Amino acid sequence: MTHNREFADLARQWRIAVADTGFVPMPMRELDRLLTGFLTRLAAAAVAEPVGVIDAADVGAELVRANLTDPQVLSRSFTALAPLAEIVAPHTDRLLDVLGALSRGYTEELLATRGRHLEMLHTATAEARNAAEIRFRVVFDNTTVAIGICDAEGRVVDANPALRAMLGLPLARLRGRPVADLVHPDDRGELHSRIAGELMAAGEGTLRLELRYAHDDGGEGWAAWAVTLVPESAARAAYLLIVGEDTTQRRALQTELHRQARHDPLTGLPNRRQLIDTMAELIDAAAPGDRIGLGFLDLDGFKAVNDTHGHGTGDRLLTAVATRLARHAEPELLARVGGDEFVVLFPPPCDIHRVSVVAERLLEAVAEPIPVDGLLLSISACLGAVVTAVSGTDAEHLLDAADTGLYRAKAAGPNRWVLHTPRADVRPVAVAENTVLD
């Protein structure tokens, strides 16, 4: 594909979105060229067969190597890259896999980079224990990682500026307090017991764990703590060296990436991955006799909207439809699983009446004209549904059964839905005679 000008313009917008998140060691023109290359690779990955997730992950890693490491980089990038959907059309749906791979590559490289930095700090700290006091103080006072020193009884003797800032306490209020006071009150028991049971019992070693901390203003955060028992020597008594790296932002980033991996970026609805995971959990927890419902809904005439009004209008129409469907599907789970395809999940207990009521509501909701970009767009939908015993089934078979019903509903005409009734003596994917309702 040839989109050189489009890529150059989009790269400039991407650079504007992320350049102020940190120091980038290159001129802006060079960064534009770098991002243009990334866009070319992402577009190629979206149209490749199979999808080029490895190359997309490499692009994510290279963003980190370009020093774009602020947690805002990913969210700003996803916003800036939205126009890429039109460039790679008709492969727009595959762009989600590409952006997901980019997120994974970015996160893995970011965590690896931070791990290397932390390892360098641990090495420097170990050297400082055996070096002159002045050399240790340079590291102690200037590092951004929290460091505390406690005596052999576990009482705080000293705390560097980073630790004092993390806890919001001056040194005078930290000195003499038990080491467990450095972490959140709910985690103090675990820290105390592990220091006593693992370090003190052995007389040496390092304990690593991730626990919360509490700021003096009432806020909370997370930190990765390394607690080392330094044995006594001829020149000094034994002491505890505590090193803490604030992991609050990293955990927030991981949580956001987890959310993004399980939600559709356009509509915000759960995606196919979350739907499958939720169904698997329901199947695992099902009791004998529990029944589950599944409805596979597809819009009629959506391609004509894209062809007539453009993909931007089509995307806004999909967002409006998703909002309506979610409102009328409550409290059931609604997911977007493809371009104009949605699935509604009915957890146990479920029966045909419950599915029919919701199916009628959804078709009526879609049929009502939808205002988009000053237009009043009219579309309809078809829905295939299945109600079956959940024990002993699997998610993919249930989706296949509902999907088959969808195709039969579409064959019957717009604004229709078809209900599959599985035979009791066969697997749930087999169906009895269809029930078709307007």
N, C-alpha and C positions, 0 to 999 in steps of 0.2 A: 504494500500500500504506500502511496506517496502523499504525505500530508506535511511536508517540511515547514510551510508557513504556519499552519495550524499548530504544529508542535512547538515552533519557536515562540509564538504568542502565548501558548499555554504554559510553556516553561517559564516565561517571564512572570506570569501571574503566580505560578507556583513559588518562584524565588521570592516575590514580594510577600507571599503569605508566610514563609518560614525563615527568611533571612534574619529577622530581628529576634529570633529565639536564642541566639548564641553567637559566639565568635566563629566565623567561617574563614579558614585560612586560605582564601583565594579571592581574586577580583570578581566583581559581580558578573562581568562578561564571561569569565571562565565558569562561574557557577551556572549561568544560563546555558552554556554549552553542555555542561555536565547533566543538568536536568533535562535538556532536550534529548540527550542520549538515553536517559532513563525512560522518558516517555515513549521513545521509539521501541525500547525493549519491552515495556509494559503492553503496548499495543500489539506487538508481535506475539507476546505470550498469550494474549486474549484470543487471538485468531488461530493460534497453533493447534495442532491435533496430535496428542492431547494437549490440554491447556499447559502453558509453560510455567508451572508453579515454581520450578527450581530457579529459573532466571528471574522471576518476580521476587523471590526471596533474596536473591543476590542483590537486587536493586535496594531492598530494604536494608541489607547489611551495609551497602555502600553509602547510604544516607548517614548512618552512624559514623562511618569512617571519614565522612566529610565534616564531622563535628556538629551535625544536626542532631543533638541528643536531648533536647528539651522535651518533656512529656507532651507539649502542645504540637510537636512536629507532625505526629500521625493524624490527629484530628484536623489540623489545618490542611494537611496534604490531601486527605480524603475530600474535603470541601473543594479545594482547588482543582482536584482531578475529576470532578463531576462531569465537565464537558468531554472527557475522554470517552464517555459512553456513546456519544454520537459518532465519534471518529471510528470506533470499532464496530459500529452497527453493521450487520445484524447480529453480532456476537455480544451484545450488551450484557446479557445474563451471565456470561462467563467472566465478566469483569469483576464480579464479587469474589470468585475464586482467586483471581490475580491479586486483588487488594488484600485478601486474607493472607495469601502467601507473602506479600510485601510486609504485612504486619508481623508475621511470624519471623521473617528474616531480620527485620528491624529489632524486634524484642530479643531474639537470641543473641545478636551481635552486641546489643546494648548491655545485656546481662553479662556476656563474656568480657566486655571491656571493663565493666565495673568490677568484675571478679579479678581481672588482672591488676587493676588499680588497688583493690583491697589486699591482694597478695603482696604487692609491692610495699604497701603500708605495714603489713605484718612483718615482712622482712626487715624493713627499716626499724620497726619497734624492737625486734629481736636484737638487731645490731646495737641499738641505743642502750639496751640493758647492760651491755658489756663495754660501752664506749664512755667517754668522759661525760660528766654531768652537763656541761654546756651544750654538747651535741644533742643529748636527749631533750634538753629544754627547747631547742629550736624546733624539733619535731612536735614536742608536746604542746607548745604554745601556738604554733602556726598551722597545724594540720586542721582540715575541716571535719575530720573524724573525731568523735567523742572519745576521750581517754580519761580514765580515773585510776587512782592508785589507792589500794586499801591495805591495811596491816594484816598480819596473820590471823587476827581475830575477826576480820571482815568489816572493819570500820574505815570509812573514807578518810584518807589522809590528804589527798590532793585531787583536783579536777581541772582539766584544761578548759580554755574558753569555749570550745565547741560543745563539751558536755554541759557546761553551765548554761549555755544558750539553749540547748535542747530541752533541758529541764526547767529553764526559767528561774534558776536559783543562784544566788551568789555563793562564792566559796565558803564564806563564814557559816552559811546555813547547811552546807553539805558536809563539812568536816565533822567527824565523829559519828555520823549516821551509819547504820548497817548497810552493807552493800546491796541488800535486797531493796532498799528504798530507792535505788536508781531505776527500778522498773515499776510498772503499774501495780497498784495494790492487789489486784486479782491474780497477778502472776508472781508475786513475791514468794509464795510458798514453794512453787516449782523451782525458782532460782536458788533459794536457800537450801532445799533438800538436795539438789543436784551438786551444789558446791560441796556440801558436807559429805554426801555419799560417794562422789566420784573424784573430786580433787583432794579434799582433805584426807580421805581414806587412803589415797595412793601417795600423797605427799608431793605430787607434781602433776603436770599435764595441762591441757587446755580443754575447756568446755565451750562448745559452740551451740547456740540456740537463738531463736528469733522470738522475742517477747515484746509486749507493748511497753510504752513509757507514758507517764503522765506529766504534762506541763503544769507549772504552778498556776497558770491562768485558767485551768480546767480542761484544756485541750488534751487530746491523746494522739499518739503516733505509734509506729512500729520501728524496731531497730534489730539488726543482726548483731548479737553480742558474742564476743570472744573473751572468756574469762580464763586467765592463765595464772596458775600458782607457781611463782618463782621460788625455788627452794632457798633456804638460807645458805650463806657462804661465810668464809672467814671475815669478809668485809662488811656483810649486811645481814639483817634478819630476813626471814621469808616474807613475801608480800604477794598481794593479788594485783594483777594488771588487767584492767577492764577496757576493752576497745569496743565501741559501738558505732555501727554505720546506720544512719537513718534510712529505713527502707519504706517509709510511708508513701512516697511518690511512686516507687517501683510497684508496690502492691496495688496502688490505685490504677496504675497503667495496666497491670496484669488483669485487674478486674474489668477495666474498660475493654481491653482486647478480648477477654472472655465474652463480654456482652456483645461486642461487635461480631464475633465469630458465630453467634447464635441469633443474630437479628438481621433483618433485611435493611440495608442502609437507606433505601428510598422511602419505605413506609414505616420503618421502625417496628414492624411486626416480627414475631419469631420466624426464623427461617426453617428450611427443611431439616437442618441438622438438629435444631432444638426440638422440632416436632418429633423426629425419630427418637431422640433421647427420652423425651417425655413419654412417648408410647412404650418404649422399652421398660421404663420404670413402672408404668401401669401394668404391663404384662407380668413383670416379675412379682409385683405385689398383689396380683389378682387372686381372689378366692374362687373355688369352684362355683360355677353358676353366674359369676359376674359377667356382664355384657358391656361392650364398648361400642361407640358409634363413631363414624367417620364420614365426613362430607367433602367431596372434591368439587370445587366450583371453578368455572372457567367463563370469562367474559365473552359475549358475542359481539363481533364487529369492532374489537379493539384495534386490530391492524388497520382498519379503515381510518380510524382517528389519527393514528400515527402517520399514515400516508397523506391524509388531507391537511392536518394541522401541524404536523411535526412531532418529533420525539419529546420535545420539552413539554408541549401540551399533553402528550400521552402520559408522561411521567406524573404531571400534576393531576391528571384524571385518575391514574392508579392510586395516588396518595389519597384523593378524596373518596374513592371507592373503598379503600382499605379502612378509612375512618368510619364510614357508614357501616361496613360489614362488622368491624370490631364492636361498634355500639350495639348492633342488633344481634350479634352472636353471644354477647355476655350472658352468663358467666363462662361460656365454653372458651377453649383455647383456639384462636385463629392464627394461622400461619400463612405467609406467602412463600410458595415453593417454586415459582417460575414466573415468567413474564407477566401474564395476566391470569395466573392460576393461584388459587387459595384453597386451604384445607381447614375445616373446622373439626375439632376433636371433642367428642363427648365422653368424658370419663365415666366409669361405673358409679352408680347404677344408671343404666341407659335402656330405653325402650323405643319402639317405633314412633310412638306418639311424640315423645320429646324431640326426636330428630325431625319429624314432619313439621312441627310447629316452628322450629328454628329455620328449616329449609324454606318454608313459605315466607318467613320474615326476611330472610336474606334476599330472595328473588324480588320481593316487593321493594326492598330498600334500593337495590341496584336499578330497578326499572324506573324509579323516579328520576326525572332529568337532573343533571348535575352541572352547576355553574363552574366553568373553568375559563380563565383568560377572557372574560367578557362574553363567552359563548355559553349556550345552554345545551349540553351534550346529552343525548339519549342513547343508552345501550341497554342490553339485557344480559342475562346469564343463564347457564345450565348447571345443574348440580347432580352428581352421582353420589349415592350414600350407601352405607352398609352398616347393619347392626348385627353383632355376632358375639358369641361367647369369647372372652378374651384369653382365658387360660389355654396355654399350649399353642397360641398363634405367634406370629412375629410381625413387626411393624411393616416391613416391605410387602408382605402378602396382603395386609389390610389396605395399604395404599393402592396396590394393584387392583383389588376388588372395587374400591371406590372409583378409581380411574376408569375401569371398564364401564361402570355405571354412568360416568360422565359422558363417555363417547356415545352410549346408547341414548342418553338424554339429548345430546346435541343432534343426533340423528332424528329424534322425534320432533325437533323444532325449537325455536328460541323460548326462553322463559319456562323451561320444563325441568323437572327433576325425576330421577329414577332411583328406586330403592331396591338394593339386593337383599334377599333373604337367604342366608346360607342354609343348606341342608344339614340336619343334625348329624347325619352319618358320614359326612365328608369334611375335608379341610375347609376352613372358612373362605377360601378363595373361590370355591365352587358356589354357584348361585342358583336359586330357584327361579320361577317365573318372575319377570320384572313387574313391579308396581309403578305405574307412571301417573303422576299427578300434575295437573296444571297449577 
